[in-house]
């Protein structure tokens, strides 16, 4: 799973997750990485209000848009949106990924009690 997909997943959980026990919300510090490999991730969420734990399994999959019976106009709109989003990310990116960042990330992912905020804090 790439960093951007992980960050999107965590942001989505922080914005939308509600505890099934007390309907409490969570922050990045309440989300722990249990496993991560290629396109799969397992997260453990501990509700800060009632301490109930929730296990989240997620996988990034690719979608073949040609099999979705989209019109040419819809496909063009999607392509444009992706290009605009990617261009904005490139324009705002201040750090290039290098070997040291990858080694540090690998080391951090192997920690026993890794919190997702450990990955995203500057």
Buried (B, 14 or more C-beta within 10 A) or exposed (E): BEEEBBBEBBEEBBEEBEBEEEEBBBEBBBBBBEEBEEEEBBBBBBBBEEEEEBEBEBEBEEEEEEEEEEEEEEEEEEEEEEEEEEEEEEEEEEEEEEEEEEEEEEEEBEEEEBBBBBBEEE
